[in-house]
């Protein structure tokens, strides 16, 4: 059941993203970065509780991946905003 939901989520996500006009990508990336920031806070809280070794390791990995996602999202957003600036 979970695999079916996962595959359907991938399909729906792909269909939605490919239908978005380029002028809307920058605002959507900003919203995505905000969500990734919330994920990063949750990952830090999860890693900081140190209830078991497994939760600490998984929390640490979540911090790493969420940080990569936030930084990469801001880099992509910055490049997209550069496309809309007038060339001198």
PyMOL Python script that loads the backbone (N, CA, C, O; Angstrom):
from pymol import cmd

cmd.read_pdbstr("""\
ATOM      1  N   UNK A   1       0.817  -1.193   0.000  1.00  0.00           N
ATOM      2  CA  UNK A   1       0.000   0.000   0.000  1.00  0.00           C
ATOM      3  C   UNK A   1       0.860   1.255   0.000  1.00  0.00           C
ATOM      4  O   UNK A   1       0.601   2.188  -0.760  1.00  0.00           O
ATOM      5  N   UNK A   2       1.883   1.282   0.850  1.00  0.00           N
ATOM      6  CA  UNK A   2       2.754   2.453   0.924  1.00  0.00           C
ATOM      7  C   UNK A   2       3.511   2.673  -0.384  1.00  0.00           C
ATOM      8  O   UNK A   2       3.714   3.811  -0.807  1.00  0.00           O
ATOM      9  N   UNK A   3       3.922   1.593  -1.011  1.00  0.00           N
ATOM     10  CA  UNK A   3       4.630   1.705  -2.287  1.00  0.00           C
ATOM     11  C   UNK A   3       3.712   2.298  -3.358  1.00  0.00           C
ATOM     12  O   UNK A   3       4.151   3.103  -4.179  1.00  0.00           O
ATOM     13  N   UNK A   4       2.460   1.906  -3.349  1.00  0.00           N
ATOM     14  CA  UNK A   4       1.495   2.444  -4.316  1.00  0.00           C
ATOM     15  C   UNK A   4       1.319   3.946  -4.115  1.00  0.00           C
ATOM     16  O   UNK A   4       1.307   4.704  -5.084  1.00  0.00           O
ATOM     17  N   UNK A   5       1.184   4.374  -2.876  1.00  0.00           N
ATOM     18  CA  UNK A   5       1.045   5.804  -2.576  1.00  0.00           C
ATOM     19  C   UNK A   5       2.304   6.555  -2.994  1.00  0.00           C
ATOM     20  O   UNK A   5       2.218   7.657  -3.538  1.00  0.00           O
ATOM     21  N   UNK A   6       3.471   5.966  -2.744  1.00  0.00           N
ATOM     22  CA  UNK A   6       4.732   6.601  -3.113  1.00  0.00           C
ATOM     23  C   UNK A   6       4.829   6.779  -4.628  1.00  0.00           C
ATOM     24  O   UNK A   6       5.205   7.850  -5.102  1.00  0.00           O
ATOM     25  N   UNK A   7       4.497   5.751  -5.377  1.00  0.00           N
ATOM     26  CA  UNK A   7       4.563   5.826  -6.842  1.00  0.00           C
ATOM     27  C   UNK A   7       3.551   6.844  -7.371  1.00  0.00           C
ATOM     28  O   UNK A   7       3.866   7.607  -8.285  1.00  0.00           O
ATOM     29  N   UNK A   8       2.357   6.863  -6.815  1.00  0.00           N
ATOM     30  CA  UNK A   8       1.357   7.850  -7.236  1.00  0.00           C
ATOM     31  C   UNK A   8       1.808   9.271  -6.902  1.00  0.00           C
ATOM     32  O   UNK A   8       1.571  10.191  -7.685  1.00  0.00           O
ATOM     33  N   UNK A   9       2.447   9.461  -5.761  1.00  0.00           N
ATOM     34  CA  UNK A   9       2.949  10.787  -5.383  1.00  0.00           C
ATOM     35  C   UNK A   9       4.027  11.249  -6.353  1.00  0.00           C
ATOM     36  O   UNK A   9       4.070  12.425  -6.714  1.00  0.00           O
ATOM     37  N   UNK A  10       4.899  10.338  -6.780  1.00  0.00           N
ATOM     38  CA  UNK A  10       5.925  10.690  -7.762  1.00  0.00           C
ATOM     39  C   UNK A  10       5.271  11.110  -9.071  1.00  0.00           C
ATOM     40  O   UNK A  10       5.650  12.124  -9.659  1.00  0.00           O
ATOM     41  N   UNK A  11       4.298  10.340  -9.528  1.00  0.00           N
ATOM     42  CA  UNK A  11       3.616  10.644 -10.789  1.00  0.00           C
ATOM     43  C   UNK A  11       2.897  11.986 -10.725  1.00  0.00           C
ATOM     44  O   UNK A  11       3.026  12.801 -11.639  1.00  0.00           O
ATOM     45  N   UNK A  12       2.145  12.221  -9.661  1.00  0.00           N
ATOM     46  CA  UNK A  12       1.399  13.475  -9.525  1.00  0.00           C
ATOM     47  C   UNK A  12       2.372  14.650  -9.404  1.00  0.00           C
ATOM     48  O   UNK A  12       2.159  15.690 -10.027  1.00  0.00           O
ATOM     49  N   UNK A  13       3.424  14.500  -8.622  1.00  0.00           N
ATOM     50  CA  UNK A  13       4.424  15.566  -8.494  1.00  0.00           C
ATOM     51  C   UNK A  13       5.072  15.912  -9.819  1.00  0.00           C
ATOM     52  O   UNK A  13       5.251  17.089 -10.135  1.00  0.00           O
ATOM     53  N   UNK A  14       5.424  14.905 -10.592  1.00  0.00           N
ATOM     54  CA  UNK A  14       6.028  15.139 -11.899  1.00  0.00           C
ATOM     55  C   UNK A  14       5.065  15.866 -12.827  1.00  0.00           C
ATOM     56  O   UNK A  14       5.460  16.799 -13.526  1.00  0.00           O
ATOM     57  N   UNK A  15       3.810  15.444 -12.837  1.00  0.00           N
ATOM     58  CA  UNK A  15       2.809  16.077 -13.693  1.00  0.00           C
ATOM     59  C   UNK A  15       2.569  17.530 -13.297  1.00  0.00           C
ATOM     60  O   UNK A  15       2.413  18.391 -14.163  1.00  0.00           O
ATOM     61  N   UNK A  16       2.537  17.805 -12.010  1.00  0.00           N
ATOM     62  CA  UNK A  16       2.308  19.179 -11.547  1.00  0.00           C
ATOM     63  C   UNK A  16       3.494  20.068 -11.905  1.00  0.00           C
ATOM     64  O   UNK A  16       3.308  21.177 -12.407  1.00  0.00           O
ATOM     65  N   UNK A  17       4.705  19.592 -11.651  1.00  0.00           N
ATOM     66  CA  UNK A  17       5.904  20.405 -11.904  1.00  0.00           C
ATOM     67  C   UNK A  17       6.069  20.694 -13.391  1.00  0.00           C
ATOM     68  O   UNK A  17       6.449  21.807 -13.755  1.00  0.00           O
ATOM     69  N   UNK A  18       5.796  19.731 -14.252  1.00  0.00           N
ATOM     70  CA  UNK A  18       5.985  19.965 -15.689  1.00  0.00           C
ATOM     71  C   UNK A  18       4.933  20.910 -16.269  1.00  0.00           C
ATOM     72  O   UNK A  18       5.145  21.465 -17.348  1.00  0.00           O
ATOM     73  N   UNK A  19       3.819  21.106 -15.590  1.00  0.00           N
ATOM     74  CA  UNK A  19       2.760  21.992 -16.089  1.00  0.00           C
ATOM     75  C   UNK A  19       2.901  23.435 -15.591  1.00  0.00           C
ATOM     76  O   UNK A  19       2.132  24.300 -16.010  1.00  0.00           O
ATOM     77  N   UNK A  20       3.856  23.711 -14.714  1.00  0.00           N
ATOM     78  CA  UNK A  20       4.012  25.058 -14.145  1.00  0.00           C
ATOM     79  C   UNK A  20       4.797  25.926 -15.120  1.00  0.00           C
ATOM     80  O   UNK A  20       5.862  25.523 -15.588  1.00  0.00           O
ATOM     81  N   UNK A  21       4.275  27.128 -15.433  1.00  0.00           N
ATOM     82  CA  UNK A  21       5.028  28.027 -16.322  1.00  0.00           C
ATOM     83  C   UNK A  21       6.305  28.527 -15.641  1.00  0.00           C
ATOM     84  O   UNK A  21       6.350  28.633 -14.415  1.00  0.00           O
ATOM     85  N   UNK A  22       7.342  28.835 -16.427  1.00  0.00           N
ATOM     86  CA  UNK A  22       8.625  29.243 -15.843  1.00  0.00           C
ATOM     87  C   UNK A  22       8.542  30.463 -14.929  1.00  0.00           C
ATOM     88  O   UNK A  22       9.352  30.586 -14.009  1.00  0.00           O
ATOM     89  N   UNK A  23       7.593  31.363 -15.151  1.00  0.00           N
ATOM     90  CA  UNK A  23       7.514  32.554 -14.308  1.00  0.00           C
ATOM     91  C   UNK A  23       7.069  32.240 -12.884  1.00  0.00           C
ATOM     92  O   UNK A  23       7.254  33.062 -11.986  1.00  0.00           O
ATOM     93  N   UNK A  24       6.486  31.065 -12.668  1.00  0.00           N
ATOM     94  CA  UNK A  24       6.054  30.693 -11.321  1.00  0.00           C
ATOM     95  C   UNK A  24       7.079  29.861 -10.569  1.00  0.00           C
ATOM     96  O   UNK A  24       6.904  29.611  -9.377  1.00  0.00           O
ATOM     97  N   UNK A  25       8.139  29.427 -11.227  1.00  0.00           N
ATOM     98  CA  UNK A  25       9.107  28.554 -10.563  1.00  0.00           C
ATOM     99  C   UNK A  25       9.801  29.244  -9.401  1.00  0.00           C
ATOM    100  O   UNK A  25      10.013  28.621  -8.361  1.00  0.00           O
ATOM    101  N   UNK A  26      10.164  30.527  -9.549  1.00  0.00           N
ATOM    102  CA  UNK A  26      10.886  31.220  -8.487  1.00  0.00           C
ATOM    103  C   UNK A  26      10.058  31.340  -7.216  1.00  0.00           C
ATOM    104  O   UNK A  26      10.575  31.029  -6.143  1.00  0.00           O
ATOM    105  N   UNK A  27       8.785  31.780  -7.278  1.00  0.00           N
ATOM    106  CA  UNK A  27       8.003  31.816  -6.034  1.00  0.00           C
ATOM    107  C   UNK A  27       7.804  30.430  -5.422  1.00  0.00           C
ATOM    108  O   UNK A  27       7.803  30.285  -4.200  1.00  0.00           O
ATOM    109  N   UNK A  28       7.639  29.423  -6.261  1.00  0.00           N
ATOM    110  CA  UNK A  28       7.470  28.070  -5.729  1.00  0.00           C
ATOM    111  C   UNK A  28       8.749  27.573  -5.069  1.00  0.00           C
ATOM    112  O   UNK A  28       8.689  26.875  -4.056  1.00  0.00           O
ATOM    113  N   UNK A  29       9.908  27.924  -5.629  1.00  0.00           N
ATOM    114  CA  UNK A  29      11.180  27.536  -5.020  1.00  0.00           C
ATOM    115  C   UNK A  29      11.340  28.209  -3.658  1.00  0.00           C
ATOM    116  O   UNK A  29      11.862  27.597  -2.726  1.00  0.00           O
ATOM    117  N   UNK A  30      10.900  29.455  -3.533  1.00  0.00           N
ATOM    118  CA  UNK A  30      10.985  30.146  -2.252  1.00  0.00           C
ATOM    119  C   UNK A  30      10.134  29.435  -1.206  1.00  0.00           C
ATOM    120  O   UNK A  30      10.560  29.260  -0.064  1.00  0.00           O
ATOM    121  N   UNK A  31       8.938  29.030  -1.597  1.00  0.00           N
ATOM    122  CA  UNK A  31       8.091  28.278  -0.679  1.00  0.00           C
ATOM    123  C   UNK A  31       8.689  26.938  -0.322  1.00  0.00           C
ATOM    124  O   UNK A  31       8.600  26.497   0.824  1.00  0.00           O
ATOM    125  N   UNK A  32       9.294  26.293  -1.291  1.00  0.00           N
ATOM    126  CA  UNK A  32       9.955  25.010  -1.052  1.00  0.00           C
ATOM    127  C   UNK A  32      11.132  25.172  -0.099  1.00  0.00           C
ATOM    128  O   UNK A  32      11.359  24.321   0.761  1.00  0.00           O
ATOM    129  N   UNK A  33      11.880  26.261  -0.247  1.00  0.00           N
ATOM    130  CA  UNK A  33      12.994  26.518   0.666  1.00  0.00           C
ATOM    131  C   UNK A  33      12.498  26.733   2.088  1.00  0.00           C
ATOM    132  O   UNK A  33      13.145  26.293   3.038  1.00  0.00           O
ATOM    133  N   UNK A  34      11.360  27.402   2.252  1.00  0.00           N
ATOM    134  CA  UNK A  34      10.806  27.608   3.584  1.00  0.00           C
ATOM    135  C   UNK A  34      10.415  26.273   4.220  1.00  0.00           C
ATOM    136  O   UNK A  34      10.652  26.053   5.408  1.00  0.00           O
ATOM    137  N   UNK A  35       9.818  25.392   3.429  1.00  0.00           N
ATOM    138  CA  UNK A  35       9.458  24.070   3.947  1.00  0.00           C
ATOM    139  C   UNK A  35      10.706  23.279   4.308  1.00  0.00           C
ATOM    140  O   UNK A  35      10.729  22.581   5.321  1.00  0.00           O
ATOM    141  N   UNK A  36      11.742  23.384   3.486  1.00  0.00           N
ATOM    142  CA  UNK A  36      12.997  22.686   3.789  1.00  0.00           C
ATOM    143  C   UNK A  36      13.631  23.237   5.061  1.00  0.00           C
ATOM    144  O   UNK A  36      14.262  22.495   5.813  1.00  0.00           O
ATOM    145  N   UNK A  37      13.467  24.529   5.303  1.00  0.00           N
ATOM    146  CA  UNK A  37      13.969  25.114   6.549  1.00  0.00           C
ATOM    147  C   UNK A  37      13.254  24.540   7.756  1.00  0.00           C
ATOM    148  O   UNK A  37      13.877  24.289   8.788  1.00  0.00           O
ATOM    149  N   UNK A  38      11.949  24.330   7.635  1.00  0.00           N
ATOM    150  CA  UNK A  38      11.189  23.713   8.726  1.00  0.00           C
ATOM    151  C   UNK A  38      11.659  22.276   8.935  1.00  0.00           C
ATOM    152  O   UNK A  38      11.778  21.815  10.070  1.00  0.00           O
ATOM    153  N   UNK A  39      11.925  21.573   7.836  1.00  0.00           N
ATOM    154  CA  UNK A  39      12.454  20.213   7.926  1.00  0.00           C
ATOM    155  C   UNK A  39      13.796  20.200   8.640  1.00  0.00           C
ATOM    156  O   UNK A  39      14.074  19.307   9.441  1.00  0.00           O
ATOM    157  N   UNK A  40      14.628  21.196   8.347  1.00  0.00           N
ATOM    158  CA  UNK A  40      15.939  21.286   8.997  1.00  0.00           C
ATOM    159  C   UNK A  40      15.794  21.472  10.502  1.00  0.00           C
ATOM    160  O   UNK A  40      16.524  20.853  11.276  1.00  0.00           O
ATOM    161  N   UNK A  41      14.863  22.314  10.921  1.00  0.00           N
ATOM    162  CA  UNK A  41      14.628  22.517  12.355  1.00  0.00           C
ATOM    163  C   UNK A  41      14.176  21.210  13.008  1.00  0.00           C
ATOM    164  O   UNK A  41      14.649  20.859  14.089  1.00  0.00           O
ATOM    165  N   UNK A  42      13.268  20.497  12.359  1.00  0.00           N
ATOM    166  CA  UNK A  42      12.822  19.205  12.886  1.00  0.00           C
ATOM    167  C   UNK A  42      13.947  18.188  12.962  1.00  0.00           C
ATOM    168  O   UNK A  42      14.016  17.401  13.906  1.00  0.00           O
ATOM    169  N   UNK A  43      14.830  18.202  11.968  1.00  0.00           N
ATOM    170  CA  UNK A  43      15.965  17.272  11.965  1.00  0.00           C
ATOM    171  C   UNK A  43      16.922  17.589  13.114  1.00  0.00           C
ATOM    172  O   UNK A  43      17.441  16.684  13.766  1.00  0.00           O
ATOM    173  N   UNK A  44      17.150  18.878  13.354  1.00  0.00           N
ATOM    174  CA  UNK A  44      18.029  19.269  14.475  1.00  0.00           C
ATOM    175  C   UNK A  44      17.411  18.830  15.803  1.00  0.00           C
ATOM    176  O   UNK A  44      18.110  18.324  16.681  1.00  0.00           O
ATOM    177  N   UNK A  45      16.112  19.026  15.943  1.00  0.00           N
ATOM    178  CA  UNK A  45      15.442  18.588  17.173  1.00  0.00           C
ATOM    179  C   UNK A  45      15.516  17.073  17.336  1.00  0.00           C
ATOM    180  O   UNK A  45      15.736  16.570  18.438  1.00  0.00           O
ATOM    181  N   UNK A  46      15.334  16.357  16.240  1.00  0.00           N
ATOM    182  CA  UNK A  46      15.401  14.895  16.295  1.00  0.00           C
ATOM    183  C   UNK A  46      16.802  14.412  16.666  1.00  0.00           C
ATOM    184  O   UNK A  46      16.955  13.490  17.468  1.00  0.00           O
ATOM    185  N   UNK A  47      17.812  15.034  16.083  1.00  0.00           N
ATOM    186  CA  UNK A  47      19.189  14.624  16.388  1.00  0.00           C
ATOM    187  C   UNK A  47      19.565  15.008  17.813  1.00  0.00           C
ATOM    188  O   UNK A  47      20.351  14.315  18.460  1.00  0.00           O
ATOM    189  N   UNK A  48      19.006  16.110  18.302  1.00  0.00           N
ATOM    190  CA  UNK A  48      19.383  16.605  19.625  1.00  0.00           C
ATOM    191  C   UNK A  48      18.765  15.855  20.785  1.00  0.00           C
ATOM    192  O   UNK A  48      19.261  15.954  21.907  1.00  0.00           O
ATOM    193  N   UNK A  49      17.692  15.102  20.551  1.00  0.00           N
ATOM    194  CA  UNK A  49      17.057  14.399  21.672  1.00  0.00           C
ATOM    195  C   UNK A  49      17.922  13.259  22.194  1.00  0.00           C
ATOM    196  O   UNK A  49      17.903  12.966  23.389  1.00  0.00           O
ATOM    197  N   UNK A  50      18.669  12.624  21.322  1.00  0.00           N
ATOM    198  CA  UNK A  50      19.594  11.542  21.675  1.00  0.00           C
ATOM    199  C   UNK A  50      18.930  10.463  22.519  1.00  0.00           C
ATOM    200  O   UNK A  50      19.481  10.032  23.532  1.00  0.00           O
ATOM    201  N   UNK A  51      17.740  10.028  22.098  1.00  0.00           N
ATOM    202  CA  UNK A  51      17.055   8.969  22.829  1.00  0.00           C
ATOM    203  C   UNK A  51      17.736   7.626  22.615  1.00  0.00           C
ATOM    204  O   UNK A  51      17.964   6.877  23.565  1.00  0.00           O
ATOM    205  N   UNK A  52      18.061   7.326  21.361  1.00  0.00           N
ATOM    206  CA  UNK A  52      18.816   6.111  21.054  1.00  0.00           C
ATOM    207  C   UNK A  52      19.881   6.485  20.029  1.00  0.00           C
ATOM    208  O   UNK A  52      19.862   7.578  19.463  1.00  0.00           O
ATOM    209  N   UNK A  53      20.791   5.575  19.805  1.00  0.00           N
ATOM    210  CA  UNK A  53      21.833   5.814  18.806  1.00  0.00           C
ATOM    211  C   UNK A  53      21.211   5.918  17.410  1.00  0.00           C
ATOM    212  O   UNK A  53      21.645   6.728  16.591  1.00  0.00           O
ATOM    213  N   UNK A  54      20.203   5.102  17.148  1.00  0.00           N
ATOM    214  CA  UNK A  54      19.550   5.117  15.836  1.00  0.00           C
ATOM    215  C   UNK A  54      18.890   6.471  15.565  1.00  0.00           C
ATOM    216  O   UNK A  54      19.035   7.019  14.472  1.00  0.00           O
ATOM    217  N   UNK A  55      18.167   7.014  16.546  1.00  0.00           N
ATOM    218  CA  UNK A  55      17.517   8.308  16.321  1.00  0.00           C
ATOM    219  C   UNK A  55      18.543   9.422  16.161  1.00  0.00           C
ATOM    220  O   UNK A  55      18.319  10.365  15.402  1.00  0.00           O
ATOM    221  N   UNK A  56      19.653   9.324  16.861  1.00  0.00           N
ATOM    222  CA  UNK A  56      20.701  10.337  16.718  1.00  0.00           C
ATOM    223  C   UNK A  56      21.334  10.273  15.334  1.00  0.00           C
ATOM    224  O   UNK A  56      21.548  11.310  14.707  1.00  0.00           O
ATOM    225  N   UNK A  57      21.635   9.079  14.854  1.00  0.00           N
ATOM    226  CA  UNK A  57      22.245   8.920  13.532  1.00  0.00           C
ATOM    227  C   UNK A  57      21.276   9.350  12.438  1.00  0.00           C
ATOM    228  O   UNK A  57      21.661  10.075  11.521  1.00  0.00           O
ATOM    229  N   UNK A  58      20.023   8.911  12.526  1.00  0.00           N
ATOM    230  CA  UNK A  58      19.036   9.302  11.526  1.00  0.00           C
ATOM    231  C   UNK A  58      18.778  10.808  11.563  1.00  0.00           C
ATOM    232  O   UNK A  58      18.602  11.433  10.517  1.00  0.00           O
ATOM    233  N   UNK A  59      18.755  11.390  12.756  1.00  0.00           N
ATOM    234  CA  UNK A  59      18.593  12.839  12.869  1.00  0.00           C
ATOM    235  C   UNK A  59      19.761  13.584  12.252  1.00  0.00           C
ATOM    236  O   UNK A  59      19.574  14.602  11.586  1.00  0.00           O
ATOM    237  N   UNK A  60      20.968  13.076  12.474  1.00  0.00           N
ATOM    238  CA  UNK A  60      22.163  13.692  11.898  1.00  0.00           C
ATOM    239  C   UNK A  60      22.125  13.618  10.372  1.00  0.00           C
ATOM    240  O   UNK A  60      22.442  14.597   9.696  1.00  0.00           O
ATOM    241  N   UNK A  61      21.742  12.471   9.834  1.00  0.00           N
ATOM    242  CA  UNK A  61      21.619  12.333   8.375  1.00  0.00           C
ATOM    243  C   UNK A  61      20.536  13.268   7.831  1.00  0.00           C
ATOM    244  O   UNK A  61      20.691  13.852   6.759  1.00  0.00           O
ATOM    245  N   UNK A  62      19.440  13.404   8.580  1.00  0.00           N
ATOM    246  CA  UNK A  62      18.375  14.313   8.154  1.00  0.00           C
ATOM    247  C   UNK A  62      18.868  15.756   8.136  1.00  0.00           C
ATOM    248  O   UNK A  62      18.492  16.525   7.252  1.00  0.00           O
ATOM    249  N   UNK A  63      19.708  16.132   9.106  1.00  0.00           N
ATOM    250  CA  UNK A  63      20.282  17.483   9.127  1.00  0.00           C
ATOM    251  C   UNK A  63      21.143  17.698   7.883  1.00  0.00           C
ATOM    252  O   UNK A  63      21.055  18.743   7.238  1.00  0.00           O
ATOM    253  N   UNK A  64      21.962  16.727   7.552  1.00  0.00           N
ATOM    254  CA  UNK A  64      22.840  16.855   6.377  1.00  0.00           C
ATOM    255  C   UNK A  64      22.014  17.012   5.098  1.00  0.00           C
ATOM    256  O   UNK A  64      22.256  17.922   4.305  1.00  0.00           O
ATOM    257  N   UNK A  65      21.039  16.122   4.904  1.00  0.00           N
ATOM    258  CA  UNK A  65      20.245  16.170   3.673  1.00  0.00           C
ATOM    259  C   UNK A  65      19.369  17.417   3.596  1.00  0.00           C
ATOM    260  O   UNK A  65      19.213  17.992   2.519  1.00  0.00           O
ATOM    261  N   UNK A  66      18.799  17.840   4.713  1.00  0.00           N
ATOM    262  CA  UNK A  66      17.974  19.047   4.711  1.00  0.00           C
ATOM    263  C   UNK A  66      18.827  20.279   4.430  1.00  0.00           C
ATOM    264  O   UNK A  66      18.377  21.198   3.746  1.00  0.00           O
ATOM    265  N   UNK A  67      20.052  20.310   4.949  1.00  0.00           N
ATOM    266  CA  UNK A  67      20.947  21.432   4.688  1.00  0.00           C
ATOM    267  C   UNK A  67      21.319  21.498   3.213  1.00  0.00           C
ATOM    268  O   UNK A  67      21.326  22.574   2.615  1.00  0.00           O
ATOM    269  N   UNK A  68      21.627  20.351   2.633  1.00  0.00           N
ATOM    270  CA  UNK A  68      21.936  20.310   1.201  1.00  0.00           C
ATOM    271  C   UNK A  68      20.732  20.811   0.395  1.00  0.00           C
ATOM    272  O   UNK A  68      20.896  21.557  -0.570  1.00  0.00           O
ATOM    273  N   UNK A  69      19.534  20.404   0.790  1.00  0.00           N
ATOM    274  CA  UNK A  69      18.324  20.816   0.092  1.00  0.00           C
ATOM    275  C   UNK A  69      18.099  22.326   0.200  1.00  0.00           C
ATOM    276  O   UNK A  69      17.745  22.966  -0.790  1.00  0.00           O
ATOM    277  N   UNK A  70      18.298  22.896   1.378  1.00  0.00           N
ATOM    278  CA  UNK A  70      18.098  24.339   1.564  1.00  0.00           C
ATOM    279  C   UNK A  70      19.126  25.128   0.759  1.00  0.00           C
ATOM    280  O   UNK A  70      18.766  26.060   0.040  1.00  0.00           O
ATOM    281  N   UNK A  71      20.391  24.765   0.872  1.00  0.00           N
ATOM    282  CA  UNK A  71      21.443  25.493   0.155  1.00  0.00           C
ATOM    283  C   UNK A  71      21.259  25.364  -1.355  1.00  0.00           C
ATOM    284  O   UNK A  71      21.371  26.351  -2.082  1.00  0.00           O
ATOM    285  N   UNK A  72      20.979  24.159  -1.824  1.00  0.00           N
ATOM    286  CA  UNK A  72      20.755  23.958  -3.254  1.00  0.00           C
ATOM    287  C   UNK A  72      19.542  24.726  -3.747  1.00  0.00           C
ATOM    288  O   UNK A  72      19.570  25.282  -4.845  1.00  0.00           O
ATOM    289  N   UNK A  73      18.486  24.767  -2.963  1.00  0.00           N
ATOM    290  CA  UNK A  73      17.292  25.516  -3.340  1.00  0.00           C
ATOM    291  C   UNK A  73      17.566  27.001  -3.461  1.00  0.00           C
ATOM    292  O   UNK A  73      17.087  27.650  -4.391  1.00  0.00           O
ATOM    293  N   UNK A  74      18.336  27.548  -2.523  1.00  0.00           N
ATOM    294  CA  UNK A  74      18.669  28.964  -2.612  1.00  0.00           C
ATOM    295  C   UNK A  74      19.576  29.248  -3.809  1.00  0.00           C
ATOM    296  O   UNK A  74      19.460  30.301  -4.436  1.00  0.00           O
ATOM    297  N   UNK A  75      20.465  28.330  -4.127  1.00  0.00           N
ATOM    298  CA  UNK A  75      21.326  28.535  -5.298  1.00  0.00           C
ATOM    299  C   UNK A  75      20.505  28.520  -6.585  1.00  0.00           C
ATOM    300  O   UNK A  75      20.722  29.348  -7.470  1.00  0.00           O
ATOM    301  N   UNK A  76      19.571  27.592  -6.690  1.00  0.00           N
ATOM    302  CA  UNK A  76      18.722  27.521  -7.882  1.00  0.00           C
ATOM    303  C   UNK A  76      17.851  28.771  -7.980  1.00  0.00           C
ATOM    304  O   UNK A  76      17.704  29.340  -9.061  1.00  0.00           O
ATOM    305  N   UNK A  77      17.273  29.201  -6.858  1.00  0.00           N
ATOM    306  CA  UNK A  77      16.448  30.404  -6.861  1.00  0.00           C
ATOM    307  C   UNK A  77      17.263  31.610  -7.298  1.00  0.00           C
ATOM    308  O   UNK A  77      16.786  32.431  -8.082  1.00  0.00           O
ATOM    309  N   UNK A  78      18.475  31.724  -6.803  1.00  0.00           N
ATOM    310  CA  UNK A  78      19.340  32.841  -7.172  1.00  0.00           C
ATOM    311  C   UNK A  78      19.633  32.834  -8.672  1.00  0.00           C
ATOM    312  O   UNK A  78      19.602  33.884  -9.315  1.00  0.00           O
ATOM    313  N   UNK A  79      19.915  31.672  -9.224  1.00  0.00           N
ATOM    314  CA  UNK A  79      20.166  31.584 -10.672  1.00  0.00           C
ATOM    315  C   UNK A  79      18.935  31.949 -11.475  1.00  0.00           C
ATOM    316  O   UNK A  79      19.040  32.602 -12.514  1.00  0.00           O
ATOM    317  N   UNK A  80      17.777  31.536 -11.009  1.00  0.00           N
ATOM    318  CA  UNK A  80      16.544  31.861 -11.726  1.00  0.00           C
ATOM    319  C   UNK A  80      16.258  33.360 -11.663  1.00  0.00           C
ATOM    320  O   UNK A  80      15.794  33.941 -12.644  1.00  0.00           O
ATOM    321  N   UNK A  81      16.525  33.987 -10.530  1.00  0.00           N
ATOM    322  CA  UNK A  81      16.325  35.435 -10.435  1.00  0.00           C
ATOM    323  C   UNK A  81      17.299  36.190 -11.322  1.00  0.00           C
ATOM    324  O   UNK A  81      16.957  37.254 -11.838  1.00  0.00           O
ATOM    325  N   UNK A  82      18.499  35.668 -11.510  1.00  0.00           N
ATOM    326  CA  UNK A  82      19.488  36.297 -12.405  1.00  0.00           C
ATOM    327  C   UNK A  82      18.981  36.284 -13.852  1.00  0.00           C
ATOM    328  O   UNK A  82      19.322  37.178 -14.627  1.00  0.00           O
ATOM    329  N   UNK A  83      18.184  35.301 -14.220  1.00  0.00           N
ATOM    330  CA  UNK A  83      17.647  35.222 -15.578  1.00  0.00           C
ATOM    331  C   UNK A  83      16.711  36.378 -15.880  1.00  0.00           C
ATOM    332  O   UNK A  83      16.578  36.774 -17.038  1.00  0.00           O
ATOM    333  N   UNK A  84      16.059  36.927 -14.863  1.00  0.00           N
ATOM    334  CA  UNK A  84      15.084  37.985 -15.072  1.00  0.00           C
ATOM    335  C   UNK A  84      15.690  39.385 -14.992  1.00  0.00           C
ATOM    336  O   UNK A  84      14.993  40.366 -15.252  1.00  0.00           O
ATOM    337  N   UNK A  85      16.960  39.499 -14.642  1.00  0.00           N
ATOM    338  CA  UNK A  85      17.597  40.810 -14.576  1.00  0.00           C
ATOM    339  C   UNK A  85      17.975  41.256 -15.992  1.00  0.00           C
ATOM    340  O   UNK A  85      18.291  40.441 -16.860  1.00  0.00           O
ATOM    341  N   UNK A  86      17.933  42.565 -16.192  1.00  0.00           N
ATOM    342  CA  UNK A  86      18.312  43.108 -17.486  1.00  0.00           C
ATOM    343  C   UNK A  86      19.821  43.004 -17.661  1.00  0.00           C
ATOM    344  O   UNK A  86      20.595  43.255 -16.737  1.00  0.00           O
ATOM    345  N   UNK A  87      20.212  42.630 -18.865  1.00  0.00           N
ATOM    346  CA  UNK A  87      21.642  42.507 -19.167  1.00  0.00           C
ATOM    347  C   UNK A  87      22.183  43.884 -19.543  1.00  0.00           C
ATOM    348  O   UNK A  87      21.553  44.631 -20.291  1.00  0.00           O
ATOM    349  N   UNK A  88      23.351  44.202 -19.016  1.00  0.00           N
ATOM    350  CA  UNK A  88      23.930  45.529 -19.305  1.00  0.00           C
ATOM    351  C   UNK A  88      24.804  45.509 -20.536  1.00  0.00           C
ATOM    352  O   UNK A  88      25.362  46.539 -20.913  1.00  0.00           O
TER     353      UNK A  88
END
""", "prot")
cmd.dss("prot")
cmd.show_as("cartoon", "prot")
cmd.util.cbc("prot")
cmd.orient("prot")
